[in-house]
Amino acid sequence: MAVATQDYGLFINGESTEPASGELRDLTEPATGAPLARVAMAKEQDVDRAVEAARAALEGPWGKTPPTERSRLLHALADALVANRKELCELEVRNVGKAISSVKAEHAQAVENFRFYASAIASIAGRSNPIGGSLLFYSLKEPAGVCGQIVPWNYPLMMTTWKLAPALAAGCTVVLKPDSATPLSALRMAELAAEVGFPAGAINIVPGPGPVVGAHLVRHPGVEKIAFTGSTATGSEIMRLASDGIKRLILELGGKSPNVIFADGELDDAVPSSVWSIYYSAGQSCEARSRVLVEAPLYEDFVAKFSELAGGLKVGDPLDPETQVGSLISTDHRERVHGYVETGREEGADVVTGGTVPEGDGAFYPPTVLAHADNSMRIAQEEIFGPVATVIPFEDEQDAVRIANESRYGLMATVWTADPERGHRLARRIKAGTVGINMPYTAFPGIPFGGYKQSGFGRELGLETLDAYLETKSVIVSTSPKPFNPFGL
Ligand code: NAD
């Protein structure tokens, strides 16, 4: 296919290519409704082609690429991301609708993810020790194989690097399926990877509908490992689909993370950080601290200050560097988010700020605070995935831990306290993959990130992630000159 400037093909075997069906999907900008691009949608045959290309690269040029060269290529891709920062960030903003201030931070992390795993390659090593007698054991770390990777629409650029970097560092090849609505940054990244020298077939990108293309990829007999980020409902389906082939799995799923604020601390840090923790990326974050738990004596004061800051956030043009909250991904998603706010009202929560659908173009929704809520309400138990905080009072430390843990999710938690012992105590008692004490940030290259409970299993971003893309092979050698004859024959 002649791919025009506005058109994107699939990325298979090192080049942009036409889909078997010839189908192109029209994408519009969530923030304006303006046409953005036309993108090829894959079908099962395209996945088959991509897996074949990934297999050929694994058994051919990529499989023969030594670790030092893999490291160099990952650094080269990081450099290419830096050199093309403006283009990539604007593409992501136009495609997802989120504020450029957020996207720049995500781009910076994307670069560091490649650099971290470029260095982490040095840690891939087997071990060796004598077993006893004349036997010697050594282990080999081998790539897990062809990896199917599926990412959601909320952080397409950053999530793509969470997936690609450890897989490529380990020597695997990849077929990655972005969400059909947000594939542009992943497709552009694959082009950059080809330009810096990744061999054809090492990285393949196949946008398309999840239940068709994603499901085919998960079930594909040519794929050894699956890494999935998305909702808990889809994660459960992926586990089922992967079970026939006994696929290795990493699942990064949903969250309803608590932000626990004790009355012993200063509000100067806790309030602005708590505002950021839910309204960053317009609340469309798996680890958004969407349940704000506040100790009773502080509750009314906190709600007033928190709501004032939330209501004053700058919502609007995502390309404006001053904007703090951009558009939601679509007006359909906004309907869903607003539906939860209506549910909160019906359940008896107070809408202190926000809670109305604005007039005009774009899928904007104001930062919304639902106060005087109870942890049993749907707005406290279900993932809203929008700029909506549910603020719940608690009585004491015991009560805070109980409420924090009364959730099917366990991705992240933040604790604000002036008492260091209490902070560390809660870090142990809250069931979550990451706990922040007196700081709001979540994900850093090198720090394992993932869920407890129905937020998934396996870790990304850490050194252990590299191991999840490797198989360990044990080799046992006889060092004796005498032949073995176990049956005494
Ligand atoms: P989703 O589960 O609807 O979709 C995620 C991806 O899965 C998309 O690419 C989609 O096309 C694909 N998919 C859908 N059905 C499929 C199927 N049957 N088989 C294979 N693939 C399928 O999730 P979403 O709405 O795009 O993303 C939001 C969710 O992702 C939220 O729940 C959020 O918490 C979660 N998330 C988690 C993390 C994390 O690291 N834990 C990070 C970001 C987002």
Boltz pocket constraint, residues with backbone or C-beta under 6 A from the ligand:
constraints:
  - pocket:
      binder: B
      contacts: [[A, 150], [A, 151], [A, 152], [A, 153], [A, 154], [A, 155], [A, 177], [A, 178], [A, 179], [A, 180], [A, 208], [A, 209], [A, 210], [A, 211], [A, 212], [A, 213], [A, 214], [A, 215], [A, 218], [A, 229], [A, 230], [A, 231], [A, 232], [A, 233], [A, 234], [A, 235], [A, 237], [A, 238], [A, 251], [A, 252], [A, 253], [A, 254], [A, 255], [A, 285], [A, 286], [A, 287], [A, 383], [A, 385], [A, 411], [A, 450], [A, 451], [A, 455], [A, 456]]
      max_distance: 6.0
